[in-house]
Amino acid sequence: MTTASARSPWYQRKQTRDIALVGCFLLPSLAVFFLYRILPLGWNAMLSFQSWSPLKAAKWIGLENYEEMLLDDDVFWDALTNTLIFIGCSPIAIALALGIALLVNSDLKGAAIYRTIVFLSYPLMTVAVGIIWRWLYDVRGGFFNYVLRSTGAIDEPVKFLQSFDWALPCVIAAEFWQVLGFYMIILLTGLQSIPQHLYEAARVDGVPAHARFLRITLPLLRPSIFLCIVVGILNSFTSFDLVYVMTNGGPGHATELLITYIYKAGFGQTRFDYAAALTVVQFLLLVVLTVIANKLSGGNAGSLER
């Protein structure tokens, strides 16, 4: 009998004990995750196929909520369009943050101060950010209207948040301002992790600055950029408090997002069954967009390795 075979029962018992110990440590967290995540998600999915409110019994109606949503609900399509616009604008904020990260990563005098100033907006509560920007856009005493009228650029104040054309871009600008510091820190960390000898070798070979950026900086920043894209997608689906404070989805439904429409359908109209169907659609859209972003990131990685 070999030594390995003689010890195998002991190793098997030890492995069993280790698995049991790990399971004991994970069990509380898994129980909480199941109780507060998986179970509500499953109940929400079941509710979306029923007609239910707190004052009446549940009744199975199949796909009627989804049919109403897709065929008869114009507000849903407005909210979906606005949410996709939010997501589509995320690369603009990431590009701005990358530019700032490149500046503060250089030999710019006072770079640490500028980095701190840009990041200060991120720790602020979103409600506070909404109140600040609502004042900036105010028709009567807002800062932007004051500056525009003082310089003679306009004769009448601009109704930023009351305009169907301006309201959504104004809310997106406020969102950019808050999340820009987070993007900058993530990208700055990625920039500082790039080995400097790659740039030195490229300079020795006479590679111009724009080529070094395209061939070294951007490829090696791919994980950081992907993280920023995922955060941008999540923010687009969770910007309830900012929109609610600034416009409450108005004027009309010009700034309505899926998350604000879910709240209004559930707690405003007490149509919790319909709100559940909206939540399912939002969840599926979030999963699809995240998978697409992940695939695109993986595809780039493969092409770079080749």
Contacts in CASP RR format, 6 or more apart in sequence:
PFRMAT RR
TARGET T0000
AUTHOR 0000-0000-0000
METHOD contacts of the structure
MODEL  1
MTTASARSPWYQRKQTRDIALVGCFLLPSLAVFFLYRILPLGWNAMLSFQ
SWSPLKAAKWIGLENYEEMLLDDDVFWDALTNTLIFIGCSPIAIALALGI
ALLVNSDLKGAAIYRTIVFLSYPLMTVAVGIIWRWLYDVRGGFFNYVLRS
TGAIDEPVKFLQSFDWALPCVIAAEFWQVLGFYMIILLTGLQSIPQHLYE
AARVDGVPAHARFLRITLPLLRPSIFLCIVVGILNSFTSFDLVYVMTNGG
PGHATELLITYIYKAGFGQTRFDYAAALTVVQFLLLVVLTVIANKLSGGN
AGSLER
41 283 0 8 1.000
44 276 0 8 1.000
44 279 0 8 1.000
44 280 0 8 1.000
45 276 0 8 1.000
45 280 0 8 1.000
47 58 0 8 1.000
47 272 0 8 1.000
47 273 0 8 1.000
47 276 0 8 1.000
48 65 0 8 1.000
48 66 0 8 1.000
48 273 0 8 1.000
48 276 0 8 1.000
48 277 0 8 1.000
48 279 0 8 1.000
48 280 0 8 1.000
49 60 0 8 1.000
49 61 0 8 1.000
49 62 0 8 1.000
49 63 0 8 1.000
49 65 0 8 1.000
50 58 0 8 1.000
50 59 0 8 1.000
50 60 0 8 1.000
50 61 0 8 1.000
50 62 0 8 1.000
50 273 0 8 1.000
51 58 0 8 1.000
51 59 0 8 1.000
51 60 0 8 1.000
51 61 0 8 1.000
51 64 0 8 1.000
51 273 0 8 1.000
52 58 0 8 1.000
52 59 0 8 1.000
52 272 0 8 1.000
52 273 0 8 1.000
53 270 0 8 1.000
53 271 0 8 1.000
53 272 0 8 1.000
53 273 0 8 1.000
54 270 0 8 1.000
54 272 0 8 1.000
61 273 0 8 1.000
65 273 0 8 1.000
65 274 0 8 1.000
65 276 0 8 1.000
65 277 0 8 1.000
66 277 0 8 1.000
66 281 0 8 1.000
68 274 0 8 1.000
69 76 0 8 1.000
69 274 0 8 1.000
69 277 0 8 1.000
69 278 0 8 1.000
69 281 0 8 1.000
70 76 0 8 1.000
75 253 0 8 1.000
75 256 0 8 1.000
75 261 0 8 1.000
76 261 0 8 1.000
76 278 0 8 1.000
78 253 0 8 1.000
78 254 0 8 1.000
78 256 0 8 1.000
79 253 0 8 1.000
79 256 0 8 1.000
79 257 0 8 1.000
79 258 0 8 1.000
79 260 0 8 1.000
79 261 0 8 1.000
80 258 0 8 1.000
80 285 0 8 1.000
82 168 0 8 1.000
82 253 0 8 1.000
82 254 0 8 1.000
82 255 0 8 1.000
82 256 0 8 1.000
82 257 0 8 1.000
83 236 0 8 1.000
83 237 0 8 1.000
83 257 0 8 1.000
83 258 0 8 1.000
83 259 0 8 1.000
83 282 0 8 1.000
83 285 0 8 1.000
85 168 0 8 1.000
85 172 0 8 1.000
86 172 0 8 1.000
86 175 0 8 1.000
86 235 0 8 1.000
86 236 0 8 1.000
86 239 0 8 1.000
86 257 0 8 1.000
87 232 0 8 1.000
87 233 0 8 1.000
87 236 0 8 1.000
87 289 0 8 1.000
89 172 0 8 1.000
89 176 0 8 1.000
90 228 0 8 1.000
90 229 0 8 1.000
90 232 0 8 1.000
90 233 0 8 1.000
90 235 0 8 1.000
90 236 0 8 1.000
91 229 0 8 1.000
92 176 0 8 1.000
93 175 0 8 1.000
93 176 0 8 1.000
93 179 0 8 1.000
93 180 0 8 1.000
93 183 0 8 1.000
93 232 0 8 1.000
94 183 0 8 1.000
94 187 0 8 1.000
94 225 0 8 1.000
94 228 0 8 1.000
94 229 0 8 1.000
96 176 0 8 1.000
96 180 0 8 1.000
96 183 0 8 1.000
97 180 0 8 1.000
97 181 0 8 1.000
97 183 0 8 1.000
97 184 0 8 1.000
97 187 0 8 1.000
97 228 0 8 1.000
98 183 0 8 1.000
98 187 0 8 1.000
98 221 0 8 1.000
98 225 0 8 1.000
100 114 0 8 1.000
100 118 0 8 1.000
100 180 0 8 1.000
100 181 0 8 1.000
100 184 0 8 1.000
101 184 0 8 1.000
101 187 0 8 1.000
101 188 0 8 1.000
101 191 0 8 1.000
102 191 0 8 1.000
103 111 0 8 1.000
103 114 0 8 1.000
104 111 0 8 1.000
104 112 0 8 1.000
104 114 0 8 1.000
104 115 0 8 1.000
104 118 0 8 1.000
104 184 0 8 1.000
104 188 0 8 1.000
105 111 0 8 1.000
105 188 0 8 1.000
105 191 0 8 1.000
105 192 0 8 1.000
108 114 0 8 1.000
115 184 0 8 1.000
115 188 0 8 1.000
118 180 0 8 1.000
118 181 0 8 1.000
118 184 0 8 1.000
119 181 0 8 1.000
119 182 0 8 1.000
119 184 0 8 1.000
119 185 0 8 1.000
121 129 0 8 1.000
121 177 0 8 1.000
121 178 0 8 1.000
121 180 0 8 1.000
121 181 0 8 1.000
122 178 0 8 1.000
122 179 0 8 1.000
122 180 0 8 1.000
122 181 0 8 1.000
122 182 0 8 1.000
122 185 0 8 1.000
124 178 0 8 1.000
126 178 0 8 1.000
126 239 0 8 1.000
126 241 0 8 1.000
126 242 0 8 1.000
126 245 0 8 1.000
127 241 0 8 1.000
127 245 0 8 1.000
129 174 0 8 1.000
129 177 0 8 1.000
129 178 0 8 1.000
129 242 0 8 1.000
130 174 0 8 1.000
130 241 0 8 1.000
130 242 0 8 1.000
130 245 0 8 1.000
130 246 0 8 1.000
131 245 0 8 1.000
133 170 0 8 1.000
133 173 0 8 1.000
133 174 0 8 1.000
133 177 0 8 1.000
133 246 0 8 1.000
134 161 0 8 1.000
134 245 0 8 1.000
134 246 0 8 1.000
135 141 0 8 1.000
135 142 0 8 1.000
135 143 0 8 1.000
136 142 0 8 1.000
136 143 0 8 1.000
136 144 0 8 1.000
137 144 0 8 1.000
137 145 0 8 1.000
137 160 0 8 1.000
137 161 0 8 1.000
137 170 0 8 1.000
137 246 0 8 1.000
138 145 0 8 1.000
139 145 0 8 1.000
139 157 0 8 1.000
139 158 0 8 1.000
139 159 0 8 1.000
139 160 0 8 1.000
139 162 0 8 1.000
140 157 0 8 1.000
144 158 0 8 1.000
144 160 0 8 1.000
145 154 0 8 1.000
145 157 0 8 1.000
145 158 0 8 1.000
145 160 0 8 1.000
148 154 0 8 1.000
148 157 0 8 1.000
148 158 0 8 1.000
149 155 0 8 1.000
149 157 0 8 1.000
158 166 0 8 1.000
159 166 0 8 1.000
160 166 0 8 1.000
160 167 0 8 1.000
160 170 0 8 1.000
161 167 0 8 1.000
161 170 0 8 1.000
161 246 0 8 1.000
161 247 0 8 1.000
161 251 0 8 1.000
162 251 0 8 1.000
163 251 0 8 1.000
164 251 0 8 1.000
164 252 0 8 1.000
164 254 0 8 1.000
167 247 0 8 1.000
167 250 0 8 1.000
167 251 0 8 1.000
167 254 0 8 1.000
167 255 0 8 1.000
168 254 0 8 1.000
168 255 0 8 1.000
170 246 0 8 1.000
171 239 0 8 1.000
171 242 0 8 1.000
171 243 0 8 1.000
171 246 0 8 1.000
171 247 0 8 1.000
171 255 0 8 1.000
174 242 0 8 1.000
174 246 0 8 1.000
175 235 0 8 1.000
175 239 0 8 1.000
175 242 0 8 1.000
178 242 0 8 1.000
179 231 0 8 1.000
179 232 0 8 1.000
179 235 0 8 1.000
182 231 0 8 1.000
183 228 0 8 1.000
183 231 0 8 1.000
186 224 0 8 1.000
186 227 0 8 1.000
186 228 0 8 1.000
187 221 0 8 1.000
187 224 0 8 1.000
187 225 0 8 1.000
187 228 0 8 1.000
189 224 0 8 1.000
190 220 0 8 1.000
190 221 0 8 1.000
190 223 0 8 1.000
190 224 0 8 1.000
191 217 0 8 1.000
191 221 0 8 1.000
193 220 0 8 1.000
194 216 0 8 1.000
194 217 0 8 1.000
194 220 0 8 1.000
194 221 0 8 1.000
198 216 0 8 1.000
199 212 0 8 1.000
199 216 0 8 1.000
202 211 0 8 1.000
202 212 0 8 1.000
202 215 0 8 1.000
202 216 0 8 1.000
203 212 0 8 1.000
207 215 0 8 1.000
218 225 0 8 1.000
219 300 0 8 1.000
219 304 0 8 1.000
222 297 0 8 1.000
222 300 0 8 1.000
222 301 0 8 1.000
222 304 0 8 1.000
223 297 0 8 1.000
226 293 0 8 1.000
226 294 0 8 1.000
226 297 0 8 1.000
229 293 0 8 1.000
230 290 0 8 1.000
230 293 0 8 1.000
233 286 0 8 1.000
233 289 0 8 1.000
233 290 0 8 1.000
233 293 0 8 1.000
234 286 0 8 1.000
236 257 0 8 1.000
237 257 0 8 1.000
237 258 0 8 1.000
237 259 0 8 1.000
237 282 0 8 1.000
237 285 0 8 1.000
237 286 0 8 1.000
238 259 0 8 1.000
239 257 0 8 1.000
239 259 0 8 1.000
240 257 0 8 1.000
240 259 0 8 1.000
240 260 0 8 1.000
240 263 0 8 1.000
243 249 0 8 1.000
243 255 0 8 1.000
243 256 0 8 1.000
243 257 0 8 1.000
243 259 0 8 1.000
243 260 0 8 1.000
244 260 0 8 1.000
244 263 0 8 1.000
246 255 0 8 1.000
247 254 0 8 1.000
247 255 0 8 1.000
248 260 0 8 1.000
249 255 0 8 1.000
249 256 0 8 1.000
249 257 0 8 1.000
249 260 0 8 1.000
250 256 0 8 1.000
258 278 0 8 1.000
258 281 0 8 1.000
258 282 0 8 1.000
258 285 0 8 1.000
259 282 0 8 1.000
261 278 0 8 1.000
262 275 0 8 1.000
262 278 0 8 1.000
262 279 0 8 1.000
262 282 0 8 1.000
263 275 0 8 1.000
265 271 0 8 1.000
265 274 0 8 1.000
265 275 0 8 1.000
265 278 0 8 1.000
266 272 0 8 1.000
266 274 0 8 1.000
266 275 0 8 1.000
END
